[in-house]
Amino acid sequence: MSLKVGDLITFQRIFTKRDVELFIEISGDAGVHHRTTDEQGRLVIQGLLTATLPTKIGGDLNVLARTMHFEFLRPVFTGDTITCHVKIDKYELDKNNRIAINTSFTCNNQNEKDVLKGDFIGFILPSNHEETR
């Protein structure tokens, strides 16, 4: 994939009750609000489960993240359609001859309400997956 500053990459997902259950098993984040449905039969998604949307895009780009910042703006529920928009803010060769990448992202729900925003900074790993030093 050929990237440049200003590019926008989008990914969309609907989280299910099974996703929440699996994340509880993996993370141990088993707050009552993640296990008890509301009056509409929905569970609240763990914030870090929602944060897998921008990290999925980073994974698609083979980014080894150095920093990640998340600002959780409103709850996400099972059945919500969440769209993540990642913008490439920096994409250049760094002093170690690696491709440095800075991004910013926003995730919004089906009502166009922002639920998560933040950024991640890192570098693109070589496609042969050799360790970069």
N, C-alpha and C positions, 0 to 999 in steps of 0.2 A: 504494500500500500504506500503510495507516495503522498506524504503529508506536507502541509505548509501552514504557516501562521494564518489564523483566521478560519481554518477548516472547522466545520461543525460535524460531530459524529453523534448519532442518535441511537438509542436502544430503548425498547419498551418491554414491560413485563407486568403480568398480573400475578400477585402472590396468593397462594392458597393456604388453607389450614395445614396441609401436609408440610409445606415449606416452613411454617412456624414451628411445627412439631420437630422437624429435622434440625432446625436451628437451635431449638431448646436442647436437643441431644448433644449437639456439637459444642455449643457455647456455654450451656448451663444457665442461660438467661431465661429463667422460668417464672418471671413475675406473674402475679395473678392476672393482670391485664393481658398477658399473652396466652393464658390458658382458659379464660372465661369469656364467653361471647357476650356482646352487648345485646340490646333489645332488637337489633336488626340481624342477629346471628353472626356478627363479624368478630374477628380477633384483631387486636392491635399488633401490627408487625413490629418486631424489634428494630430499633434504629439502625443497628449495624447490619441487619438483613437488608434494609432499604439501601444502605451504603454499598451493597454488592453491585448495584447497577453501574456506578462509575468505575468500580474496580474491575468489572467484567470488560468494560471498554479498554481499560488499561491493559488487561490481560490479552485482549485481542490484538493490541498494538505491541505486545511483548515488552511492556514497560516494567522496569524494576524501580519501584517507587522509593523515594528518599523521604518525602514528607507527604502527609495527607491531612487535610483539614475538612471537618464536617460541621455544618450548622443545621441542626434539626429544627425545622420551622413549624411543622404540624404533624399530627399522627397520620400514619398510613394503616389502612385496614385491609383484611383479606377481601379480595374481589375488586379492589381499586386497580385501575390501570395507571401505572407510573411510567412516565417517559423521562429519560435522562438525556440531556444535551451536554456534550463535552466539547468545549472550544479549545483549540490549540492556540496558546498564547505565545509560546516560544518553541522553536524547533531548529536547533543548530548544532554544529560540531563543537564540543567543549574542548578544554585544554588537554584532556586525556584521550582525545580522538574518539570520543563516544558521542552519540546523538543525544543531546540534552533536550528534554521536553518539559514544558510547563503547561498546565491546563487549568481551566476553570469549568465548573459544571453547575447545572441546575436540574433538579428533578421536580416534575410537577404531576399532579393527579389529573384524572379525567375531567375535572372542573377547572383546569388551568391554574390551580392554586399551587404555589411552590411549597414543596414538602421538605426539601433538602437542597443545600447549596454548599459549595466548597471548592477545593482545588487539590491537585496532586502534582508533585514535581519529581522527576527522576530522569532515567535515561533508557534508551531503547537497547535491549540486549541483542547481540548478534543472532541471526536466525539459526545458527548452528548450535545455540544454547551453551557455548563455552562460557566459562566464568570470566567476567570482565573485571579487571583490576585497575 
